[in-house]
Amino acid sequence: MHGLNVPINRAAALMGISEQHLRIRLQRNRYDFGSAEILKKNGSRYTYHINAKGLADYLGLTVEEVMVWQRED
């Protein structure tokens, strides 16, 4: 369960920030719980990974709380 990916929109909502803010911070390696990977050589497209356990630890929640929130969406 702990290797689950949390979608950008859900992680941003849990954090109380915009999706764009979260994307930019991931691109700049500002959060340990997620990453941004460049898909094109020109750097214009990214894919994002947000680890459920890492996000839960950052927010002071349990993984189960993060995942329950996802199911309620």
C-alpha positions in Angstrom: 0.0 0.0 0.0 2.8 2.4 0.8 4.1 2.6 -2.8 0.8 4.1 -4.0 0.8 7.2 -6.1 -1.3 10.2 -5.1 -2.7 12.3 -8.0 -1.6 15.9 -8.2 -5.1 17.3 -7.7 -5.7 15.3 -4.6 -2.3 16.0 -3.0 -2.7 19.7 -3.6 -6.2 19.7 -2.1 -4.9 17.9 1.0 -2.0 20.4 1.3 -4.3 23.4 0.7 -2.2 24.7 -2.2 -2.9 25.0 -6.0 -2.0 22.2 -8.3 0.4 24.5 -10.2 2.2 25.4 -7.0 2.7 21.7 -6.2 3.9 20.9 -9.8 6.5 23.7 -9.7 7.7 22.7 -6.3 8.1 19.1 -7.4 10.0 20.2 -10.5 12.4 22.1 -8.2 12.8 19.2 -5.9 11.4 21.0 -2.9 9.4 18.1 -1.5 10.9 14.8 -0.4 7.6 12.9 -0.9 7.4 13.3 -4.7 9.3 13.9 -7.9 8.9 15.3 -11.4 10.4 13.6 -14.4 11.0 15.4 -17.7 9.3 13.5 -20.5 10.7 15.5 -23.4 14.3 16.6 -24.0 13.2 20.3 -24.2 11.8 20.0 -20.7 8.3 21.2 -21.5 6.4 18.1 -20.3 6.6 16.3 -16.9 5.2 13.3 -15.2 4.8 13.4 -11.5 5.0 10.8 -8.7 3.7 11.5 -5.2 4.3 8.8 -2.7 1.3 8.2 -0.4 3.4 7.4 2.7 5.8 10.3 2.1 2.8 12.7 1.7 1.1 11.2 4.8 4.3 11.7 6.9 4.7 15.3 5.6 1.1 16.2 6.5 1.1 14.3 9.8 -1.5 11.9 8.6 -1.6 8.1 8.2 -1.5 6.5 4.8 -4.9 5.2 5.4 -6.2 8.8 6.0 -4.7 9.9 2.7 -6.1 6.9 0.8 -9.6 7.3 2.4 -9.6 10.9 1.4 -8.9 9.8 -2.2 -11.8 7.3 -2.2 -14.2 10.0 -1.0 -13.3 12.3 -4.0 
